[in-house]
């Protein structure tokens, strides 16, 4: 990636051709003016650019393309790049250039893309550091839709991080902005996500109030996926209230998700989570199993992520046998893809299953495999939690010495954090 000013393009082409300033200027432009144009101290008139383009065998369009337009082209080219690491390198370099040259609008777009690519490639430390930078870019930008983009990005990140209270606030802000611009689908999406936050926080009445308001507008929505998300939320709340409307809402959600197996599988997982909460354990376990089978496995990284989330739901609710079987598959997939975070999670979940079955010897092995793997990539906060988990495991086993040793590590790391 290389972004050039008009003057830099002229100078580079002139040098490549072996021309002096005078060779290019002839009697049409003064040498001193062309020198200033090359250095960015003066702007050339369109007629002068036309003349220079002809002298250097360049297209006028190329010379007139500004830095912001070049960065827009970079963004378009990113769509064809499959290498995530390379994509992030280009975005980082482009953002630095945009910032140094005061290109606030395109800088915000680049910040949005970089933030989401950090999340996609599972780089928590870079994502956390990027939040404050992204906030600054949002405040400085004058793009019309910047509020909607920023609120949606931050809300989604906070929700995935388990910060449901903060996420609800950002979804509420997204809803207000969407309403202001008359964007019904976006407003409904924001409201359904805010309701999902309240469900996670156990504030079911508040979630139900939002859901009631959504029922009044859902038929006027145009976006099928977001319509499906509204019906998914209504289905979850009907489960909570033991309403006989659940099958109808569930069917409507699947109907609007059409052939999107990923959305359907995510909905099944959410239904299962609510079923566990209302003591429908057997049915919930079946929904989890169906969700895993339905989720597309052609892209192994997100498939592994989803499988591990489902396994954790089973482990949390002591459905050990299917969890144990799935753990082996998830671990093999993680090893195949080389994803250390997925490997660590699979080791940890298998350790929990073995511990609940009373197999403390093998549980200890897998807890330590989980810790050893996390040491290769984990943040201080993650390591602190892991040392506490292993310490608690040793305490339950009656190994006080190892329990104190691991908890001491956790306390030392906590002080650093």
N, C-alpha and C positions, 0 to 999 in steps of 0.2 A: 504494500500500500504506500502510495506516494501522492501527496497533495501539493500542487504547485500554484503559486500566484501567477497572474498573467505575465508579470515581469520575469519571473523565474523560468517560465516556459520559453519566452523570447530569448533570454540569455543562453539557456541550454541549447536551443536549436541553432543559435548563431555560432556558438563555440563548436558544436558538432560539425557544422559546415565549414568551419575555419574562417568565418567572416569577422571583420572588425566592425566596430560601431559605424564607421564611415561607409563601409561597404553596403551596409543595410540602409543607412539613411539616404544616401545619394543626395539629391537636392530637395527632398520632400520633408524631412524632419531634421531638426538640429541634433548634432551628436550629443550635446549636453542634455537635451530633453529625453532622448532614447536611453541615455545612461540613468537618468532619474526614474524613467518608467521601469527599467529592469530592476532597480533597487527598491521599487515600491513607493518612491517619494512623490510621484506624479501619476495621474491616470491618463491614458491615451484616449483620444477621440475615436469614434467608431471608424471614421475615414482613415485615420492613421493606423488603426489595427488592421483594417482591410489591406492597406499597402504593405505593412510588415508581414502579414500572413502570406501574401503573394511572393514577397522577396525570400521568405524562408521555407516556402512550400508547405505551409501549415494551413489547416482549415480555420476559417474565421470563427466557426462554432467552437472549436477546441480552445482558441485563444480567449474567447468571451466567457467560457464556462468558469464560473466562480468557484471558490473553495467550498461553499456550502453545497453547490450542485455536485461537485466531485465526491463529497462525503455521502450525499444521497445515493450516488452510483455505487459507492462502497457498500452501503447498506443493502442495496439490491443484489450485489454480487455475493453477499454473505449467505443468501438463500441456497446457493449451489455448493457451499462448502460443508462437507460432512464432518471434518475433523474439528471437534469441539475446542481443543486446545488452540488450534490455529485461529479459529473464529474469535475466541476470547482475546488472543494477542492483537488481532486487527482492531477489535473494538476498543481495547485499552489504548492503543496507539492513536486511534482516531479521536477518542475522547480527549486525550491530552492535547492534540493539535487544535481541536475545536475550542477547548478552554483557553489555550494560550492566545488564540486569535479572536476571542470574543464572539464566537458563533453560538449564541445562547440557544437558539431554537433547535439546531441540529445536535447540540451538546446534550439537550434533554432527551432527544430520541435515542442517541447513543447510550446514554445512562440507563434508559429503560431497557434496552436490549442487553446491555452488559449485566445489569442486575438480575434479569431473568436467566441469562446464561450461567451466571454463578450458581443460581438455585438449581438449574437443570443439571449441572455437572457436580452438584453436591460439594460446594466449597463454602462451608459455613463461616469461616473467619473472613474470607473476602466479601461474602454477602453482608455480614454485620458491618464491616468497615465501609461498604458501599452505601449503606442506608443514609448516613449523614451527607455523603457526597451527592447522592440522588436527591435528597431534600433540598440542598443548595441549588442544584440544577433546576428543580421544580419551581423554586421561588423566583429564580432569575428569568425563567422562560416566559414568553408571551404567547405560546401556542394555544390555540382555542380549546383543544381537548386535553390540555395537560393535567387538569384536576382529575378527570375521569381515569386517565391512564395511571397517574401516581397513586390515587386512593385504591384502585383495584389491585395494583401490584403489591402495595404495602399490606393491604388487608389480607390478600392471599398468602403472603409470606408469614404474617403473624398467626393466621389460622393454622397453617401447616406446622408452625413452631409451638402450637399449643397455647398461644397467648390470646385466648378467646375474647377476653374483655376488651383488649385493645383492638383486636380485629373487628369486633362489633362496632366500635366507634368509627373506624375507617369505612366500613360498609355503610354505616348510617350517613356519613359524609358523601359517599358515592351516590347514595339514593337521593340526597338533596340536590346534588349537582345535576343528576339525570333528570329529576323532576323539573328543575329550572329550565333545562334545554328541551323539555317535552319528549324525552326518550323513555318511553313506557317500558320497553323490554329491559333496558339497563336498570331502570328503577326497580322493576320486579325482581331482577337478578340480585341486586344489592339487598333488597328486603329479605329474600329467601336465604341469602347467605348470613345476614344478621340474625335471622331466626335460628339458623344452624348453630351460630355461636352461642345463643341463649340455651339451646338444647344441650350443648356440651357443658355449659355452666350449671345445668340443672334448673334453669329459669323457664320452666315449661309454660307457665301462664303468659309470660311476656312473649315467648315464641308463638303461642297460640293466637295472641292478639294480632301479631304481624301476619300470621297465616290467614286469619279471617279477612284482613284487608286485601290480601293477595287474591283470594277467591273472587273478589269483586272485579278484578282487572284481568285475570288470566286469559279469558276468552278473547280479549282485545290484543293480546300479545302476538307478535309475528314470528319471533325466533323460536324454532321448535325445541332446540336444546335447552334454552332458558325456560321455556314453558314446561318442559319435562322436569326441570329442577324445582319448579314451584310445586308441581304435583308430587314430587318425591318428598318435599318437606311436609306437605299435607298428609301424605301417607304415614310418615314417621310419627307425626303428632297424633294421628288417629290410632296408631298402635299404643301410644302412651296413654291415651284416654280410653283404651279398650273399645274403640268404636268399630262398628261393622262396616265402615266406609273404607277400611284399609285396602281390601282387594280391588275396589274400583279405582282408588287413587293410584295404587301400584300399577294397574293395567294402563292407566292414562300416562303415567310417567314413562313406561316402556314404549308406549305408542309414539310419544313425541321424541324419544331417543332414537326411533326408527332402527336402522341397522348399526348404530354406534355401540358396539359390544363393550367398549371401555366404559362408557357412561352407564350402561345397564349393569355392568359388574360392580361399579362403584356404588350404584343405588342399592344393589343387593347387599353389599357390605354394610351400608348405612342402616338398612332395614334390620340386618342381623344384629348390629350393635344395639339398636333400640329393643329388639326382641330379648336380648340378654338382660337388658335393664328391667324388663317387665316379666322376668322369669319364664320366658318361652325358650328354654335352653335347647331342647331337642330340635325345634324348628329353626332356631338361630344357627345352630351348627350346620344344618343342612343348607341354609342360605349361604353361609360362608363357603362351603364346599362348592356349591353351584357358581358362586362368584369367581372363585379361582379357576374353575373349568371354563367359564365364559370369557374371562379376560384374555385379550389377544396376546399370544406368546411369540409373535414374529419379531417384536423388539424386546430383547431379553432384559435390558436394564429396568425399564418401567414394570415389566412383568414380575421381576424379582422383588422390586420395591413393594408392589401390590401384594404379592404372595406373603411377604414377611409381615405386612400390616395385618393381613387376615390371620396368620399364624399367631401373632401377638394377641389378637382378639380372642382366639381359642384358648391360649395359655392363661390369659387374664381371667377367663371364666371356667378354668379347670376342665376343659375338654381335651384331655391329654393325648389320647390315642391318635386321633387324626392329626393333631398338632405335631406329634412326634414323627409321624410318617412324612408329613409335609416339610418338616425341618431338614430332613436328609436331602430332599429334592432341592430346597432353597439353597442349602449349603453347596451342593454340587454345581448349581447354576452360578452361584457367586464365585466359586473357584474357577469355573470355566471362563467367566467374563473378567476375572481379576479385580472385582470390585471389593476393596477391603472393608468398606462400611457395611456392605451386605453380608460379608463373611462374619464380621464381628457380631452383627445382629443375629445371624443364624446360630452361631456358637452360644450366644447368650440365651436365646429362646430354648435351645436344646438343653442347656444347663438347668433352666427353670423347670422344664418338664421332668427331667431326671430327678431333680431335688424334690418335686412334689410326689414322685413315686417312691421316695425313700432311698434312691440310689445315690448316696452322698459321695461315693468314691468317683463315679463317672461325672457327677455334677461338678465336683471340684476341678476335674480335668477341663471340662468345657467352659467353666467360669474363667479359668486361667488362660485358656485359648482366646477367649473373648477379650480379656485384659491385654494380653500380649499383642493382639491384632490392633486394638485401639491405640496402644502406645505408638504405633507407626503413623497415625494420622490425626488422632483426637485432639480437641481443644482442651485447655485446662479444666473448663467446667465439666466436659464429658469425662475426663479422667478422674476428677474428684468424685463424681457420681459412681463411676465404675469401681473405684477403690472402696467406697462405702458399701456397694453391693457385695463385693467379694468378702469384705470384712464381716458383713452380716451373715454371709454364708458360713464362714468359719466359726462365728459365734454360735450359730445353730448346731454346728457339728461338735461343739464343745472344745474347739481348738482356740483357747483364749489368746495364746501367744501370737498366732497368725492373724487373729481378728484385730488385736490391738495394733499390730504392725501395719496392716492395710488401712485401718482407720486413722492412724497417725499420718500416713502418706496423704490421705484425703484431707485432713486438717491443714497440712502444710500447703497443699495445692490451693485450698480454699482461701488461705491468707493471700496468696499471689493473685487470685482472681479478684 
